[in-house]
Amino acid sequence: MSIDTATVARIARLARLPVDANAAPQIADELTRVLDLAGQLANAPLDGVVPMAHPQAQTLAWRADAVAEPDRANDLLALAPDARSGLYAVPKVLG
Amino acid sequence: MASSIAQLAQDLRARKISAAELAQAALARAGARSELNAFITLDEATALVAAQRADAALATANAPALAGIPFAHKDIFCTNGIRTTCASRMLENFVPPYDAGVVERLRDVHAVSIGKTNMDEFAMGSSNENSHFGAVKNPWDATRVPGGSSGGSAAAVAAGIVPFATGTDTGGSVRQPAAFCGITGLKPTYGRVSRWGMIAYASSLDCAGVLARSAQDCMYALSAMAGHDPRDATSVARGLDNYDAALSSKLSNMKIGVAREYFGAGVDAGVAAAVRDALAQYERLGATLVDISLPNAHLAIPAYYVIAPAEASSNLARYDGVRYGHRCADPQTLEDLYTRSRGEGFGAEVRRRILVGTYALSAGYYDAYYLRAQRARRVIANDFSEAFKQVDLIAGPTAPTVAFKLGEKTADPLAMYAADVNTVAVNLAGLPAISIPAGFSDGLPVGLQLIAPAFAEGPLLAAAHQFQLATDWHTRSPGA
């Protein structure tokens, strides 16, 4: 599997990461090598094996449908790079 | 600080020393060894308040074992009011409004945290060279890496700054730095210790652990850290074993499987020889060695480097510059805010893993990469289950080499990933494992890894402790 710079640009867009055009060939090469490593799984006899998502065969725990957390909106908003009127502030989305 | 936790606890109770004095001494040592770069944040004020509380607790009967013992937290555990960076520019100024479950539990037993240790950014790395705050140096040789990602915790313990430190282990990040720094590192069973408030990298693999001088010291820390936490949905509701009582179990009748795959190509001869000598010591202590095979071990690195980046790409999507963390200057649009904030906030290895994970999860590739890696995970876990029908523990070298040179592998991500060849399978299967000092190769420490069935931390710690009663590798320390 060889990753080209167009694929790097597409993946970077999905991941919301910037890719400098000058760096793209090197990133493409590194991703190719990592995915070649993953490609070793292609030849392993794994067809029909049940995928394992998690180490413990657990079912999700149930809890009472009750408010357990205190209202800490102000503490959380205080962490924001920009917050106004009790809301997170971001650049204008609609023109 | 060469004293064991047991010795310090005794001295504290005999009033030979106070918790405040121990904390001040640890802070002074941390300051004196600043060239190691083991800490991101030292917090004297908070430590001294905690020490005073510990001294008050020690004046009463039945103070917990860790009361007054100084330690350090890996900077991945959220600490209320104390900056928690995950060694990333993204969280350089993040001050959590709450404590992680592990932080609460250690505070509740009056252990005294002196600060937050350096690490690979978001725990992604095997050398501690991926930190926004600079690389950590190995106390045994300042030109070498301490291992990663819990490299600051390992260096702080090995240099005698604190008797123990917390760490996290997603693919070997407690065990490998413990091996490289000549100390003991315990990764418990997945689900045994709460992940609540532990900044996520790969959630189905992430596991809180402990780095200390000995298995006995790890036991004290685990006894305080372990237990059910309903705030972590993967925390297991299961009673705690008495790990202290378990330590005295003898090794006679114990069968130790020696996995031939763990001595494969890439394992240095000096490392293999030290581990073989340690296994011979186990035989002298009454254990029986059994040659075993883990036939799918070769799939562990490929599976890990799909599953971990895939989960990371999802977990790290939360860092968008909106709610907390780094925001770029003067964003023009929402997309610009996301993209530039993430590009500026994340280092190269974090960006690489996010891209790999995004690719593996993207339309058309999910089955070929992520789902296939999960199938590999199943056969790797099954190998362990089969082996544990024959043996009680599985042994091998923790890492294929001793600590390598700073900069030696930074240009080649795949060479760095190979450092995890003997540790990642344990995370994929969710098992407990420990790395203990087992000798030296070229003057640098070698770690022996012991792996146990799920929730068998008691027998695992006992096997490590009995070895340490009979050997003195764990007592060796580097010169200042």
Interface residues (C-beta under 8 A of the other chain):
Chain A: I3 T7 V8 I11 A12 L14 A15 R16 L17 P18 I27 E30 L31 R33 V34 L35 L37 A38 G39 Q40 L41 A42 A44 L46 V49 V50 P51 M52 A53 H54 P55 Q56 Q58 L60 A61 R63 R72 D75 L76 A78 L79 A80 P81 D82 Y88 V90 P91 V93
Chain B: F94 V95 P97 Y190 G191 S204 P230 A233 T234 V236 A237 N296 H298 L299 I301 P302 A303 Y305 V306 P309 S313 A317 D320 G321 V322 R323 Y324 G325 H326 R327 P331 Q332 T333 L334 E335 D336 L337 Y338 T339 R340 R342 G343 F346 R351 R352 I354 L355 V356 T358 Y359 A360 S362 A368 Y369 L371 R372 A373 Q374 R375 A376 R377 R378 V379 A381 P413 L414 Y417 L428 A429 G430 L431 A454
